[in-house]
Amino acid sequence: MATVSNWIDHLNKPAEEVAGAVYPGVGSEGILVLILAVIWIGWTVVSAKQESDKLSELARRKPSSNAWKSNMTDG
């Protein structure tokens, strides 16, 4: 890895003279964004399914209009 003693001179050099990447993993951003998108969509689908199941369970119970008075939690 190259050592930079004068940062201003280093930044003013043409791109061909600057050797090496500025940070590790250069070029992997596209793959990381794709992986993140797949995880995000998967998480959204799973959480939507869980919420739908929970709401369906509550709807099947058909609580009465006075059910809130019992002060019982549904867990």
N, C-alpha and C positions, 0 to 999 in steps of 0.2 A: 504494500500500500504506500502510495506517495505521501510525502510530508509537505504540507503547505506552510511556508513561513510568512508569506505576504499574501493575504487573502485578496486584496484589490488587484494585484498583478495577476493572480490566478484567475479571477473572474473576467479579466480583460483579454485573456488569451483566446485565440480562435478555438472552435470546438474540436478541431483535429488534433490540437496539441494537448488538450486536457485528457489525461488517461484515467480510466476507471469511472465508476458510477458514484454519484453523490450519496446514495443510500443503498443498503442491501435489498435485494429482491426487485431490482428494476426489471420491468417487463412482466411481472406477475400480477399487475393490478387488474387486468381484464379477467383473469381466472378467479381472483379473489372476489371481484364484484359478482361474477356469475355464481360462485358458491354461496355468497351472501344472499343473492336473490332467491336461490333454490331453498335455502334455510328459511328465509322470511316467508315465502309463499307456503312452505310446508307448515311452519308454525301457525300461520293465519288459518289454514285449512283445519288443522288439529284443534285449535282453540274455538273456531266457529262450530265444529262438530260437538265439542264438549258443552258449549253454551246452549246449543240447540237441544241436546239430550237433556240437560238440566231444566230448560224451559218446558220441554215436552212432559217431563216428569211432574213438574209443578202444575201444568195444565190438566194432567190426568187426575190429579187429586181434587180439583174443582173446589177450592176453599170457599166457604160461605162469606157473606159480607161482614159477619161478626167474628171471623177467625182471628183478626188482629187483636181482639180483646183478651185472648188466652195467654198472650205474652210468651208463646212457645216458639223457639227458633227452629228453622227447617234444616239447620246444619249445613 
